[in-house]
Amino acid sequence: MKNPALAVKLAVALTLAACGPADAGNAPATVAAAGTSGAQDLPMVAEVGFSDLLRDPATPFIGAENADIIIIGFMDYNCPYCKMMIPELEGLMKADPKVRILYKEWPIFGAVSENVARLAMAANYQGKYHEVHKAFMGAKGRIETDQQARSLARAAGVDMNELDRDLATHREEIDAVILRNTREASALALSGTPAFIINGNLIPGGMPQAQLEAVIARIRAGQPLR
């Protein structure tokens, strides 16, 4: 990051921060950076299995096809910390050509979040998932209504008639993916969004790009994340 002050603010706001539906506005807890003295252990995913999380063909992804680092993100479009993570993840992918990110839609903030997630997943049928994902994550504040979400999707270049057809045709498939994501999050004992799994290592919150790069470097070097 070029702005040191912004980097410090993000480090405070994002370091292993996660919000659940009841505490989205709370100040996040902070711990030492991964790889430094005093940091909490970052457990491996065992109960669900990292390979199981990768099997769902309906999970959208962005980044390298031949990645050696795979990041799985459980996110909600109405989670403020999820929104803050988007530029960090985009910066990471620009800097590291061997990273792939899979997005797990996990709408935990009520009915509007669920419908917004459905819109994003329906947009995938016309190849517009990432445009809609970026538009929803870039929205200022919460997305309060379905109409607001639809306006954002339209502005992102989505054919709304086609979207409505796909929503109707694929509703059961879309809801099944959200249900699978929810069950996976429960099996992983996730307490809120965002949550990331990097090559099987559970990161229960967000962190700035520099810390993500440090975590990835330790993974590639075969070093423990503690």
C-alpha positions, -999 to +999 in steps of 0.1 A: +000+000+000+012+035-008-006+053+020+011+044+053-017+059+074-043+038+055-021+007+060-021+012+097-058+017+099-064-015+078-041-034+100-061-025+130-094-030+114-087-062+095-063-083+115-083-114+122-115-094+124-148-112+118-184-101+124-215-121+130-251-110+124-253-096+159-220-077+160-214-063+125-208-028+139-185-038+168-148-030+168-128-060+158-104-078+181-068-077+171-039-101+176-003-102+165+004-109+128+008-144+117+044-154+120+052-131+149+055-137+186+022-138+204+000-146+174-028-171+179-024-205+163-041-208+129-056-243+129-057-267+099-091-276+085-097-312+096-134-317+103-146-307+069-115-313+048-099-288+026-103-309-005-140-312+002-143-274+001-128-274-033-151-299-049-182-278-054-183-269-091-208-241-084-183-222-063-171-191-083-134-184-084-110-159-097-072-161-103-048-187-115-059-220-129-026-236-119-025-219-084-003-233-056-022-211-031-060-215-029-079-191-007-115-199+002-135-170+015-168-172+034-184-138+029-216-117+032-222-086+011-235-068+042-204-075+063-183-043+065-151-062+071-158-083+040-160-051+020-127-039+034-110-072+023-118-068-014-090-044-022-066-065-001-075-096-021-074-078-054-040-064-046-028-099-036-039-114-069-022-086-089+010-092-069+009-130-069+001-148-102-001-182-083-031-174-062-067-185-067-097-172-046-129-192-043-159-173-029-184-191-006-216-171-004-226-172+033-254-148+039-257-144+076-273-110+079-309-119+072-333-121+042-319-093+022-284-108+024-298-141+013-315-125-018-284-105-026-263-137-026-289-154-049-286-125-073-248-128-074-250-166-080-277-162-107-255-137-125-229-164-128-251-182-153-245-152-177-208-149-168-213-118-146-206-131-111-174-112-105-188-080-119-218-083-095-196-095-066-175-064-070-205-041-073-222-055-042-190-054-021-183-019-033-217-006-022-215+021+005-229+007+037-255-021+038-276-032+009-310-025+025-334-036-002-337-061-031-344-031-054-310-016-044-293-049-051-310-051-085-299-016-094-263-024-085-265-056-107-280-037-136-252-011-133-227-039-134-239-049-168-263-077-160-291-086-183-319-084-157-344-104-178-319-132-182-311-129-145-348-133-135-351-164-158-320-179-142-332-171-107-364-190-115-348-219-134-319-225-110-335-215-077-331-249-062-295-252-073-286-218-059-303-225-026-286-258-024-252-242-028-260-216+000-271-245+022-239-264+016-219-233+023-238-228+056-232-264+066-195-261+058-193-229+079-210-247+108-187-277+105-158-253+106-173-236+137-170-202+119-184-174+141-188-147+115-176-132+083-152-129+067-134-162+072-107-176+050-091-209+045-056-207+028-044-241+017-062-257+046-052-231+072-082-215+088-080-177+091-111-166+112-112-130+099-095-106+076-060-091+073-042-066+051-024-076+019+010-075+036-001-100+062-017-122+037+015-123+018+034-132+050+010-160+056+014-173+021+052-171+023+052-193+054+028-218+038+051-221+007+081-225+030+063-252+050+065-232+082+038-232+109+014-203+111+019-192+147 
